[in-house]
Amino acid sequence: MSAELLRALAPLAEADAEAPHAIAGRARSRVRRRRRLRLAGYVAACAAFLGVAGAVAVVGGTGSGTGGGTDGATASTGTGARVSEDQATLRGTEIIHAEELLRGAASRIRPADRTPARQPAVVCRGTTDQDRPKPCRALWVGDAPLLVLDQEETRLTFYMTEDTLRVDVRWALRNASSRSMLVDHGDLLVALVTDPDAVSTAAKIDDRTFRGDSLWADDRERIALDGERRSLERLYPGGTMRGWTTFSVPAAPASREALWDIATRAAAGTLTVQIGIPHERGVTQPSTALIAEASMPVGRIDQAIAADHLLTSFTTPRARGEEAGSGRQAALLCDVPRGMRSSTFENYSIPYQARQVPCAPGWVDGPVLADTGTAELRAGTPADTLVWDVTNVSGRTLQLSRLQLMIEPDPDGLRARGDGLTLLGTAAVTPSSAWLASGRRTAWLTNVFYDYPLHAGATLGGRDRLFPGMLSSGTIVDADAIVGSLADGGRATAIAAVPFLDDPSRVLLLETPLTLLIDPFASP
């Protein structure tokens, strides 16, 4: 390493300067932990693709994380654990820290370099906010690649309407080393570029996302974020950190840029994920930050459909007892109450809300989701469990935001006076029917939702435990009557919420009736 680079990496601050940050970090961790515990109950109530009570499993699809309908990058743990800064940065823990990697670092030069079998990284001085990356010195560190993008699990989908182009990236960053690593989410930046070896001439940066021609600022420096806020995670050997990043641009011709070229395959794309590697907690506080990079070429990118696309074929009326037949799928068009348009899953400070809402029943071209024919009511203690699966048979990737089971003892009748929807475990149930005398149909909406692409041919499976004491909505439910109705003309229906790309005031619900095999020992 050059003397200039050594000086740049020299620690300048005293250890005492770290103490206030450590205290604040521990306080933030306690708050986040309490919020996560509260949120776990909310997510269970809606079975929001997370494998908790009322578990939902995906076969043939990949991806995890959190995110929303606007630009942004977020990440969640695969095989790892969030840790406090005090725990994470102690010496002698057999964890790879920045100091170890920097000791053998070498300069990295724009494409004149041959590509060694080492870890690409950058080193930055000073901090930035999340919308102001800066040029940082490019390096090679380590003796082998440490963090790699899993090409099997990393998936890209795009949505195009008259107004918007949106690209969703589900990425999976794997620890390819034989030791545990620490990563710092505070330095996360996700980039889509079209000419990765060029010097950047055009770029758009927003909320930890970068889209443009290249991350190279010049021959020796690359663009990166050095966030002031630290959020550390331990990633075990072979463990994977999964994240979801959304890029969105207007559809106006003047806005055509790298994102359009990548989505339409007019240009080859490269995906790069940058993530911080923290220093160990030593005598002094370093003035530099080490940020690792992992890149892969954008291969397959699927064009997906959302409610905007399905709505073009939405037709009414749909009468009680009317069969779907061939070429269409039952659907409900619902207005979302104003207080339920932001997800408490994405923002823990938003209180959980759920309520029944009257919706317009109709049909969309289909089928879109189909019963796999494997639904089964299994006897159990203290409650029976309804196991079911639906498959995306549309031939296209489908954007979903929530999935739930609904049970109606009298599916073709009218709602009886005083009846309504409530929760039985994680399933929405009614003593009679969801059909109203007005011709509308009642649906159970909640503000726990999480956008998720269900790829063509992928199967979504639910496991709903019909237990009245679990996350109920405060209404007494005769569980035996509800379960017994399934063997006497009742119906279980999978309800899949399909979001609109830029309109949170509405949601389209796809209804898929399920054919049940009933365990003879199930109650009553």
CORGIJO-V789557 format. One record per residue. N is the residue number from 1. SS is DSSP state (H for helix, E for strand, C for the rest). PHI is phi in degrees with one decimal (* if undefined). D_LAST is the distance of its C-alpha to the last C-alpha in whole Angstrom. Layout:
# CORGIJO-V789557
N SS PHI D_LAST
N SS PHI D_LAST
This chain:
# CORGIJO-V789557
1 C * 75
2 C -74.9 78
3 H -61.1 79
4 H -61.6 78
5 H -69.7 74
6 H -60.6 75
7 H -64.9 76
8 H -65.4 73
9 H -91.2 70
10 C -66.8 72
11 C -71.6 70
12 C -118.0 72
13 E -90.3 70
14 E -85.0 69
15 C -62.0 66
16 H -61.4 66
17 H -66.6 65
18 H -80.8 62
19 H -56.9 61
20 H -59.4 60
21 H -68.5 58
22 H -64.3 56
23 H -61.8 55
24 H -62.1 54
25 H -62.6 52
26 H -64.9 50
27 H -63.7 49
28 H -62.7 48
29 H -62.4 46
30 H -63.9 44
31 H -64.3 44
32 H -62.3 42
33 H -64.2 40
34 H -61.5 38
35 H -66.2 38
36 H -64.8 36
37 H -62.9 34
38 H -66.8 33
39 H -67.0 33
40 H -55.9 30
41 H -66.9 28
42 H -63.2 29
43 H -65.6 28
44 H -60.7 25
45 H -61.9 24
46 H -114.2 25
47 C 47.7 25
48 C -83.9 29
49 C 61.0 30
50 C -117.4 30
51 C 72.2 27
52 C -99.6 26
53 C -54.2 22
54 C 70.2 21
55 C -58.7 23
56 E -120.4 25
57 E -112.2 28
58 E -115.6 31
59 E -116.2 32
60 C 92.5 35
61 C -117.8 36
62 C -135.1 38
63 C 119.9 39
64 C -158.8 38
65 C 128.3 39
66 C -128.8 40
67 C 173.5 42
68 C -146.8 42
69 C -89.7 44
70 C -119.6 47
71 C -54.6 50
72 E 161.0 49
73 E -130.6 48
74 E -137.8 45
75 E -141.6 44
76 E -136.6 41
77 E -79.7 41
78 C -97.6 40
79 C -116.0 41
80 E -175.5 43
81 E -156.6 43
82 E -69.0 44
83 C -134.6 47
84 C -73.3 49
85 H -64.5 53
86 H -63.0 54
87 H -67.9 52
88 H -73.1 52
89 C -105.1 56
90 C -69.5 57
91 C -72.5 60
92 C 70.3 59
93 C -103.5 55
94 C 59.5 56
95 E -107.1 55
96 E -73.5 57
97 C -114.7 59
98 H -62.8 61
99 H -56.6 64
100 H -61.0 64
101 H -71.4 63
102 H -72.4 66
103 H -62.1 69
104 C -111.2 69
105 C -69.3 69
106 E -132.0 71
107 E -62.6 72
108 C -122.8 70
109 C -114.6 72
110 C -52.1 71
111 C -38.9 71
112 C -62.1 74
113 C -68.7 72
114 C -72.5 71
115 C -95.1 67
116 C -77.2 67
117 C -83.1 64
118 C -131.4 63
119 E -89.5 61
120 E -71.4 62
121 E -156.5 62
122 E -135.9 64
123 E -125.1 65
124 E -117.9 66
125 E -114.9 68
126 C 80.4 66
127 C -111.1 63
128 E -133.7 62
129 C -87.6 59
130 C -72.1 57
131 C -108.8 59
132 C -131.9 62
133 C -63.8 62
134 E -145.0 66
135 E -69.1 68
136 E -133.5 67
137 E -65.4 69
138 E -84.8 67
139 E -137.0 67
140 E -110.4 66
141 E -133.1 64
142 C 70.2 63
143 C -102.6 64
144 C -162.6 61
145 C -59.2 58
146 C -104.1 56
147 E -120.4 53
148 E -133.3 53
149 E -81.5 50
150 C -77.5 48
151 C -72.1 49
152 C -76.1 45
153 C -94.3 43
154 C -83.3 46
155 E -131.9 45
156 E -122.2 47
157 E -133.1 45
158 E -134.4 47
159 E -128.0 47
160 E -131.5 49
161 C -124.8 50
162 C -64.5 53
163 C -108.7 53
164 E -142.9 52
165 E -115.6 51
166 E -129.3 49
167 E -118.8 49
168 E -105.1 46
169 E -117.4 46
170 E -100.3 44
171 E -112.1 46
172 E -131.8 45
173 E -105.1 48
174 E -109.6 48
175 E -79.0 50
176 C -90.0 52
177 C -91.7 54
178 C -98.6 53
179 C -128.7 53
180 E -69.5 51
181 E -128.2 52
182 E -105.3 52
183 E -127.3 52
184 E -115.8 52
185 E -65.2 50
186 E -64.6 53
187 E -106.2 55
188 E -67.7 53
189 E -142.6 54
190 E -116.7 53
191 E -126.4 56
192 E -116.8 56
193 E -129.9 60
194 C -107.2 62
195 C -140.3 65
196 C -64.0 64
197 C -98.7 67
198 C -88.2 69
199 E -85.8 70
200 C -63.3 68
201 C -121.3 70
202 C -149.7 67
203 E -154.9 63
204 E -122.6 61
205 E -125.6 59
206 E -157.3 56
207 C 51.4 53
208 C 67.1 54
209 E -121.4 54
210 E -133.6 57
211 E -135.8 58
212 E 174.0 62
213 C -86.9 64
214 C -161.5 64
215 C -92.4 64
216 E -74.6 67
217 C -83.6 69
218 C -158.4 72
219 C -70.3 73
220 C -123.7 72
221 E -127.9 70
222 E -124.9 66
223 E -79.2 64
224 E -154.9 61
225 C -105.1 60
226 C -123.0 60
227 E -71.2 58
228 C -75.9 59
229 C -76.5 55
230 C -107.8 54
231 C -143.8 50
232 E -95.3 50
233 E -143.2 48
234 E -91.5 48
235 E -115.7 47
236 C -77.3 47
237 C -55.6 49
238 C 79.0 47
239 C -73.2 45
240 E -126.8 44
241 E -102.1 44
242 E -109.4 43
243 E -142.9 44
244 E -131.4 44
245 E -126.2 47
246 E -116.5 47
247 E -111.9 51
248 E -145.1 51
249 E -137.9 54
250 E -64.9 55
251 C -89.7 56
252 C -61.8 60
253 H -54.8 62
254 H -66.3 64
255 H -92.3 61
256 C -57.4 61
257 C -154.0 61
258 H -57.1 60
259 H -61.9 56
260 H -63.3 57
261 H -63.7 59
262 H -70.3 56
263 H -64.1 54
264 C -90.3 56
265 C 65.1 57
266 C -70.7 61
267 C -142.0 61
268 C -71.6 60
269 C -112.0 58
270 E -128.1 57
271 E -99.9 54
272 E -128.1 55
273 E -116.8 53
274 E -107.7 55
275 E -146.0 54
276 E -73.3 56
277 E -115.1 57
278 C -73.2 57
279 C -79.4 60
280 C -74.9 60
281 C -83.1 61
282 C -113.0 64
283 C -71.7 67
284 E -125.0 68
285 E -95.8 66
286 C -67.0 66
287 C -97.3 67
288 E -123.1 66
289 E -128.6 63
290 E -98.3 62
291 E -126.6 59
292 E -86.1 58
293 E -125.4 58
294 E -135.9 56
295 E -133.0 56
296 E -154.8 55
297 E -69.8 56
298 C -78.0 54
299 C -92.1 53
300 C -74.2 50
301 E -133.4 49
302 E -91.1 46
303 E -81.7 46
304 E -112.4 43
305 E -118.9 42
306 C -126.0 40
307 H -62.2 39
308 H -54.5 43
309 H -77.3 43
310 H -68.0 40
311 H -64.6 41
312 H -63.8 44
313 H -108.5 42
314 C -69.8 39
315 E -129.4 40
316 C -129.8 38
317 C -85.4 37
318 C -128.2 33
319 C -93.3 32
320 C -58.9 28
321 C 81.0 27
322 C -73.9 30
323 C -84.1 29
324 C -69.2 31
325 C 66.8 33
326 C -103.2 35
327 C 83.6 37
328 E -154.6 35
329 E -133.1 32
330 E -66.4 30
331 E -146.5 32
332 E -128.0 32
333 E -104.4 35
334 E -120.7 34
335 E -87.3 37
336 C -90.2 36
337 C -55.0 37
338 H -55.1 40
339 H -74.9 39
340 H -118.2 36
341 C -92.7 39
342 C -115.4 39
343 C -83.9 37
344 C -70.5 36
345 C -69.8 36
346 C -87.8 39
347 C -136.7 41
348 C -63.8 39
349 C -77.1 41
350 C -82.8 39
351 C -68.2 36
352 C -66.3 33
353 C -137.4 32
354 E -154.1 29
355 E -161.7 28
356 E -88.3 27
357 E -134.3 30
358 E -74.0 31
359 E -129.4 32
360 E -87.0 34
361 E -82.3 32
362 E -162.2 34
363 E -130.1 35
364 E -123.7 37
365 E -59.0 39
366 C -168.3 36
367 C -72.7 34
368 C -105.8 34
369 E -116.9 31
370 E -130.2 29
371 E -65.6 25
372 C -79.6 26
373 C 82.4 23
374 C -110.1 22
375 C -63.4 19
376 E -151.3 15
377 E -97.1 12
378 E -105.7 12
379 C -68.7 10
380 C -165.8 12
381 C -125.4 12
382 C -87.5 12
383 C -148.6 11
384 C -74.6 10
385 E -124.2 13
386 E -100.8 14
387 E -106.7 18
388 E -153.3 20
389 E -144.8 24
390 E -130.6 26
391 E -122.2 30
392 E -76.0 33
393 C -106.8 35
394 C -75.5 37
395 C 84.2 40
396 C -133.6 41
397 E -68.2 40
398 E -117.3 37
399 E -85.2 38
400 E -117.3 34
401 C -126.5 34
402 E -168.8 30
403 E -137.1 27
404 E -150.7 23
405 E -99.1 20
406 E -126.2 19
407 E -122.0 16
408 E -125.2 16
409 C -64.8 14
410 C -126.2 18
411 C -63.5 20
412 C -103.8 23
413 C -93.6 23
414 C -107.2 24
415 C -62.3 23
416 C -74.5 23
417 C -56.5 25
418 C 87.0 24
419 C -81.8 21
420 C -163.5 22
421 C -86.7 21
422 E -149.1 20
423 E -103.5 19
424 E -120.0 15
425 C 67.5 17
426 C -104.8 19
427 E -93.1 18
428 E -85.2 19
429 E -135.5 16
430 E -141.5 17
431 C -69.4 15
432 C -131.8 18
433 C -145.5 20
434 C -89.1 23
435 E -78.8 26
436 C -103.3 28
437 C -62.7 30
438 C -74.6 33
439 C 94.4 32
440 C -85.0 31
441 E -132.1 28
442 E -84.5 27
443 E -129.2 26
444 E -99.3 26
445 E -108.3 29
446 E -145.5 30
447 C -96.9 33
448 C -99.6 32
449 C -145.9 33
450 C -154.4 35
451 C -61.8 37
452 E -149.2 36
453 E -84.7 38
454 E -100.0 36
455 C -73.2 38
456 C -55.9 38
457 C 85.6 36
458 C -76.2 34
459 E -113.7 30
460 E -111.8 28
461 E -121.5 25
462 E -114.5 22
463 E -131.6 19
464 E -106.1 17
465 E -89.1 15
466 C -89.5 12
467 C -115.0 13
468 C -67.9 14
469 C -86.1 17
470 C -104.7 19
471 C 50.7 22
472 C -72.9 20
473 C -94.6 22
474 C 89.9 22
475 C -104.8 20
476 C -68.2 17
477 C -120.2 14
478 C -83.7 11
479 H -61.2 9
480 H -62.9 5
481 H -67.1 8
482 H -64.7 9
483 H -65.1 7
484 H -63.5 6
485 H -64.0 10
486 C -66.8 11
487 C -98.3 10
488 C -139.9 12
489 C 92.9 15
490 C -73.2 14
491 E -139.2 16
492 E -105.2 17
493 E -130.1 20
494 E -82.5 23
495 E -112.3 25
496 E -111.0 28
497 E -87.4 31
498 E -112.7 35
499 E -80.9 37
500 C -85.3 41
501 C -64.5 44
502 C -131.2 46
503 C -138.6 44
504 C -72.9 41
505 C -78.8 41
506 E -135.3 38
507 E -148.4 36
508 E -107.8 34
509 E -105.9 31
510 E -96.4 30
511 E -107.0 27
512 E -126.0 25
513 E -62.6 22
514 E -110.9 20
515 C -96.6 19
516 C -103.4 16
517 E -100.0 15
518 E -107.4 12
519 C -62.4 11
520 C -63.2 10
521 C -97.1 8
522 C -70.1 6
523 C -70.6 3
524 C -84.0 0
